[in-house]
């Protein structure tokens, strides 16, 4: 195990050529010493005092905290790739923001808005599928390609004049920014599509009807005087008054030569017209334009992040990934199209490739999208600078697939009208006469140059194993995990919580302004590991409700409302929570031990509530092992597994307007 600052090593086994194996091994093995600070290490040795934070500040070495953060990111991505749930995608966003951007409080709106807009507004559209979890899959796919493809890796290292571990750590940071935030501008595109969908219901063309456009955009794209000065330092005194001007210059710098010959004034006009004249772009609004602009304003004007050219590379990669490059620069559908090469802009190249490849396991929101056949999974094999992608469809859809094949064979015998389609299956299954690859693959190869990186696209059928295990009855329209985590952590150190619980005043206690302020500040001072632990405890609540035949929702339903849990409920919840807590700690390198105090506990990562004689080699904590260990604990320790769940009763009402109901 490569986490050199952690004493309790547990080897994690991944299939190296798979997506999960390649992406997770990249974080574990290629990114050692990520965010390490040599000066702080020297300062610690000189003073004899630690500068790192665990449960409290000063408990561990600074670089050990960074190693734990890296393990947090690996585990978060592992959970997401296992489940595909947006709640687990949240963890990956949270880790990245905490590690590379800063306080999540300052960035949460742009991330949570994307999830909320999609979940609540996309059902009004004709075509729309998830972009929140999609972005995390894109992130993982890029990590896997970087680790396994020496040709792309060499291009990246050459472009940024880096090598080895330094290049990998650099890639993780700036690829993370490109991939995770490339679709945050969708809340600007959704209203446009809602209006267009209103007229398209009867099969009419959007160009014949009113459309949405954005006005008064000048103030939105204006760059502050402070950031203008910072940009002058990067670009030899050149002044950029707006993000449009900056982006036009950057695109010209990268694509001004053959074959694209981008001219700064022409691309500036395109950028100015993107939000205000969608009728000039096929009656489509480009979310990528807003993603890049919103991210620039958030990072450098609201949060005052240090500005590097690599940040701008991430922004221009985001700007180009959707329609700008394909339809306003390359005109990729036309004769003479030249696919984009990695050497021109490695981040943009990879984002366009991964964005096209990631079309599996995406929740369908649009009315037509819900009825179409899309891949539920994709099996990747990375080897010899080759990407083999087998898109897997639900075997229960075999009748629909066979009907399509029969219809297509009939059409071949008498090719009148359009060929039958079964999106997205037909675009992957059929082969073009020109080069004997699928239309899906052919389209990708017109966008990015795959001469040196061979792509093979196949289709397959598989049992839908996720049909029952992926979802719970509990449903929330709001992403409140962060709020829940703050309160769950805050009540540990508050004597008032137990009193409020006994008096039936939990909601008043949580809503108290002083408590809220203190809880928020206390949470900010935790390490990433402990923040995530509280978040994961909140996430687990939906699963626990399922186990005791309960669920929560904000919709009016005709079931018995739950005001408190029974002893039987709490016992079942306590056992499940203890199992989760144990598994979480073993995954983070903790083992059983009886350290003399909390500072020593955090430093050597040993805890008395872990399972004696279980050192983590087994990996998975079974229900039987957790139950046996639970009953060896005294009641005070057992209560730690049930009290947070009672606190959730009050929080669900407050933050989401939710109520808990019993099925039986």
C-alpha positions, 0 to 999 in steps of 0.5 A: 500500500502506497500511503507511506504516512499511515502505519496500518497498511491494508493491501487493496486488490483491484483488477488493474485493467478495469475502470475501477482498478485503473482509476483507483490505482492511479490515486493510490500508486501514482499520486504519492506525496500529493499536496505534501509540504516539505517546509511544514515537515521541516517545521514540525521536526524543528518544533516537535509539534504536529501541524496536521488535523485529525479530530482536532488540530495538531494531532498528526503530522501535516503530510500524514493528514494529506495522505489520509485525504488522498485515501478519502478520495480513493475510497469515495471514488471506490464507493461511487463506482460500486453504487453509481448513486448521486449520494456517493458522487457527492462524496467525490465532489466534496473531497475534491473541493476540500482538497484543491479548492477550499471551504465547501460552504463557498462552492456548494451552491453551484454543485447542489444546484445542478443536482436539484435542477436536474431532479426537479426540472428535467422531467419537463424536457423531451430529452435529458439524462443525468449530468451530476453522477455523469461528471464523476464517471468522466473523472474516473474514466480520465484517471484510468486512461492517464494511468494505462495509456502511455501515449496520452501520458507522454503528451500530457507530461510534454505539454506541462514539462513534468514527469512521473509522480509530479505530473500525475499529481498535477493531472489529478488536480486539473483534470479533476477541475475539468471533469467534475465541473464541466456541466455545472452550467446546466441550470442555464440550459434547462429553462431554455430546453423546457420552453423548447420542449413545450412546443416539441410535444406535438413533433414540431420544430423548435425553430418555428417558436419562441425561445429563451435567450439571456440578456444583460450578460455584460455584467455577468462576464465582466472581470473584476479589476483585481483579477484583471491585474492578476491576468496581466501578470500571466499574459505580459500586461495584456488586459482582459475586460471580460471572460469572453475576451479572455477565452477568445484569446486563449482559444486563439493561442491554442488553435490559431494555426492549421488546421483550425486557424481560429481568429480571435475576433471571430471566436469572440463574436461566437462567445458573445452570441452564445447566450444571447442568440441561440437561434444562430446555433441551431436553437440550442443553448450551450451549457459549457459556455456557462459552466466555464464562465460560472467557474471562473467567477466563482474561483477567482472573484468570489473565492480569490483562489490563486490563478494559474495558467492550468486553471485557464486550461481547465476552463477552456477544456470545459468551454469547448467540450459540448458544441463550441469546438464541434460546430463553431471551430472544427465543423466536425460533420463536414468534409475535411474535418481534422480530429482534435489532437491531444498535443494541442490541449491535453485536458480538452482532448481527454474531456471530449473523449471521456464525455462521449464515452460516458453514456452508461448508468445515467438516470433518464429524466426527459420524457423521451429519454425514459423510453429509450434503451440506454446502456446500464453499465460498461466494461472497460479493458485498458491494455496496450494503449487501447481502450475496449469498451463493452456497453452492457444492456439489460438482458430483459430488453432482449425482445425490444432488441430482437424486434429492432434487428428484425426491423433493420433486416427488413429495411435492408431488403427494402431501404425506403425512408429512414433506417430503424433505430433503437437509441443508443443500442443501434448506434453502438451495434450497427457498423458503418460501410465506410470503416466497419465501426459503429456510428457511435465510435465513428462520431467520436473519431471525428471529434478526437484523434484516436490514431495512436489510442485505439478504441474498440466499442462493443455491445453485450447483454447482462443481468440487471443486478442493480434493479433491487439494490440501488434504490430505497423507498426513502426519497428527498428532493433536496441534497441536505447531506452537508447540513445533516453532517454538521448537526450530527457532528455538533451534537456530540459535544453539546450537553444541550442535545440530551436535554432537548431530546428529553424535553421533546425540543430537538427542533428548537435546539437545532434551529437555535442560531447560536447552536447553528453557528457553533456547529458550522464552525466546529465542522469546518475545523474537522479533518476531511476524514471526519467530515466524510464520516459524518456525511456517510452516517447521514447517507446511511439513514435511507438504508436503515429505514429500509431495514426497519420497513420505514421510509421518508418522503416530502410527499403526502402518503397514506401511511403511519407517520413515525414520531419515534423509533421502537427499541427493536428499531433502534437495536437493528439500526445500532447493529447496522450503524456499527457495521458501517462504522467498522467498515469505514474505519478499516477502509481508512487504515484503523485497527483495534488498540487501546491508546492512552488518549485521543491524540495518541489514538489519532496518531497511531490510528487504533481504536478500542471499539474496533474488533480485537484480532481483526486487522483488516486483511479480510477487508469486509466486515460481516454482519455477524462480526459487527454484531458480536463486537457490538455486544462487547461494548458498554451501553454508552458506546452502543448509544453512539450508534443509535443516538445520531439516528434519532437526531435525524428524525428532527433534521429531516423535518427541518431541512427537507420538509420530510416525514418518516412513515412505516410501511406496516 
